[in-house]
Amino acid sequence: MEYRRVKDQEDYGDKALTDVENQHGKPFSSVAADNLPGSGVIPTNKPNWKLKSVVTLALTLLTSSQAILIVWSKRAGKYEYSVTTANFSVEALKCMLSLGALVRIWKIHGVTADNQLSTSFEEVKVYPIPAILYLVKNLLQYYIFAYVDAPAYQILKNLNIISTGVLYRIILKKKLSEIQWAAFILLCAGCTTAQLNSNSDRVLQTPFEGWMMAIIMALLSGFAGVYTEAIIKKCPSRNINVQNFWLYIFGMIFNLIAICVQDYDEVMNKGFFHGYSFITVCMILNHALSGIAVSMVMKYADNIVKVYSTSVAMLLTAVVSVFLFGFHLSLAFFLGSTVVSVSVYLHSIGKPKQLK
């Protein structure tokens, strides 16, 4: 069984919660006796770190193949499928996976206050905000390729690193040490350096529309991630699958609106799944699993871990591209990879000491 002491956010009164959450969201009262002196059970954080490691590794592997699948899903340089229907399919799949996980938990542990779907308006009203932000961000992720190529996109995407760090400090009021800020800057520099090649000057030639999309994507991604972490951790004892279910329900609603506004005639005339291929299905599955992995990282770790995970995924993408597209790893890639490794190390040793 996995225990985790959760501290409430400063925005909610700087009040330490007394709940300890296990993996299935059981309250503290049901497990507290196991940790009492003389109970014969020695508390340990190993399972918690094991879970963090598993979800972080899953996110890294899934993210590393996202850009490749998006590029592969294009035919003759364009998407033959509707981007809005693809996004809706991702949200629907995530919702079904979360509901399936809940059903399994209900069968094993029964329905409790922490894992039941019924909820209050006060809890649900916060979920439409990140759903809208993710919708806009995901749509921009497709359309930005009209102005930049894949290498330029990967470099511009690094703006998300800085935006996440700044918003993490402003919104969640989480303090990062000077060493961690330096590590963040090194991470951004390392990721950018690793992607430099003989055609890197194209980034500076990116049209104004491409730069604006990249900046907006970085801000939306950073804000949506930090806000989602805030609402997930506001109710620490709530089962993550319940929180995901409501988040993805609103994601489906807003993506359905986007379909009606943008692609209604095309969907009605050609069909919802027109232009879908095996690669498109793989891309949708990848995005769905990545989304669930992101929410779990936010639940059991934080956005900083997510940023480092996706940055390492970028390096893995380059390595995979060697075998798939004949991509040649340059000296800049190895230098950038070294800087990223140093950044990861500095971040790990630069964590502010928590007052006991």
Secondary structure, DSSP 8 states (H G I E B T S, - for coil): ---EE----GGGTS-----EE-TT---GGGTGGGGSTTSS----SHHHHHHHHHHHHHHHHHHHTHHHHHHHT-BTTB-SS-HHHHHHHHHHHHHHHHHHHHHHHHHHH---TTT-S---HHHHTTTHHHHHHHHHHHHHHHHGGGTS-HHHHHHHTTHHHHHHHHHHHHHS-----HHHHHHHHHHHHHHHHHT--TTGGGTTT--HHHHHHHHHHHHHHHHHHHHHHHHHHHSTTS-HHHHHHHHHHHHHHHHHHHHHHHSHHHHHHH-TTTT--HHHHHHHHHHHHHHHHHHHHHHHS-HHHHHHHHHHHHHHHHHHHHHHH-----HHHHHHHHHHHHHHHHHHH-------
